[in-house]
Amino acid sequence: MSSELSIPRTAVALGITDPVELARAELKATLAAIEVKANVPKRLSVVADRRVAEARRFTNQNPTAATAAVAGVAAAVGFIVWGIVRLYTR
């Protein structure tokens, strides 16, 4: 098999018959899966990049709605801050 398909880091290759090699492959896959799950900053970065791309796509497709959404969010944040300050100063 000169042209092997690449498998994900978190998977164990099929056809391993040696128990020691199988255990090593399973351990390697398990550690890779733990690293993928535990790397929260990287996962957040991927999600943030995806959301930014979606926002840019939305802005390019409908700039008026994007402007209205930004204005609405700004108004909501301003209203929340105003309410918190008003409660605090009472």
For each residue, the residues with C-beta under 8 A, 3 or more apart:
1: 4
2:
3:
4: 1
5:
6:
7: 11 13
8: 11
9: 28 29 32 36
10: 29 32 33 36
11: 7 8 29
12: 16 22 25 26 29
13: 7 16 25
14:
15:
16: 12 13 21 22 25
17: 21 22
18: 21 22
19: 22 23
20: 23 24
21: 16 17 18 24 25
22: 12 16 17 18 19 25 26
23: 19 20 26 27
24: 20 21 27 28
25: 12 13 16 21 22 28 29
26: 12 22 23 29 30
27: 23 24 30 31
28: 9 24 25 31 32
29: 9 10 11 12 25 26 32 33
30: 26 27 33 34
31: 27 28 34 35
32: 9 10 28 29 35 36
33: 10 29 30 36 37
34: 30 31 37 38
35: 31 32 38 39
36: 9 10 32 33 39
37: 33 34
38: 34 35
39: 35 36 42 43
40: 43 44
41: 44 45
42: 39 45 46
43: 39 40 46 47
44: 40 41 47 48
45: 41 42 48 49
46: 42 43 49 50
47: 43 44 50 51
48: 44 45 51 52
49: 45 46 52 53
50: 46 47 53 54
51: 47 48 54 55
52: 48 49 55 56
53: 49 50 56 57
54: 50 51 57 58
55: 51 52 58 59 66
56: 52 53 59 60
57: 53 54 60 61
58: 54 55 61 62 65 66
59: 55 56 62 63 66
60: 56 57 63
61: 57 58
62: 58 59 65 66
63: 59 60 66 67
64: 67 68
65: 58 62 68 69
66: 55 58 59 62 63 69 70
67: 63 64 70 71
68: 64 65 71 72
69: 65 66 72 73
70: 66 67 73 74
71: 67 68 74 75
72: 68 69 75 76
73: 69 70 76 77
74: 70 71 77 78
75: 71 72 78 79
76: 72 73 79 80
77: 73 74 80 81
78: 74 75 81 82
79: 75 76 82 83
80: 76 77 83 84
81: 77 78 84 85
82: 78 79 85 86
83: 79 80 86 87
84: 80 81 87 88
85: 81 82 88 89
86: 82 83 89 90
87: 83 84 90
88: 84 85
89: 85 86
90: 86 87
